[in-house]
């Protein structure tokens, strides 16, 4: 159980991940969570910094797909400026969303990583699927109560884990 809840990397921010670092690790595709990974939970649309970052990754040969448990309207609105594929109501940590994303990218699962802020959805789902998992420190502590409750259960698994600036 402990291994399933252990990320391959612990990163402070999405912006600490570079295309060169990903390629050095054999990763050519990223499955990206939205809330508290790319933007604060209550932010509806991507800001210019996120848009520029994702487009830069894509231009450097890193494929990206947004995978979220949120409703279609939320994920579609958020993903529109990137002009990339997305999966809504992904049922993370179950495999459906991960399978669709990997299929959309056309990559082997060994070439894909999930980047997200939650152990019990993003990291667990990635580890169950056999893909790289990168845990991002949450952007904003002002989260809905179900997420705050999950954070309490995450704490024992994050003890002694150090978030770094590099992957």
C-alpha angles and dihedrals in degrees: 000000000000093000091052089058096046118098122217089230138014113210132181096217141003087243090066089069114087131190090238092054091048092050091049086058092047093252118141100160135053128200104206129202117209113208115073090349104068098009139002113283095254095048110107101191135039116257124227093262093057092043092051092046095051092045089050091053090049092049089053093055101267112130116215134197126181111228118185140160088222126108122278095255092055096046095041093051092047095046097046099089092052095054089218135129121270141188120211128193084022096170092225127216088035117085102249097089093041092049092051092048094049090048092050090052094047092221134129112258089244088065094054134082132189116223116197147131102238130078097202097051112021104028096035092046093048093048092048089052093047097242129128114275124210117187116207122203105249113261099217129026091205097095133150113274096254089058092045088053091052090051089062090058092045094057098081090053092050097049110123092009114132121210110216139190094240135058 
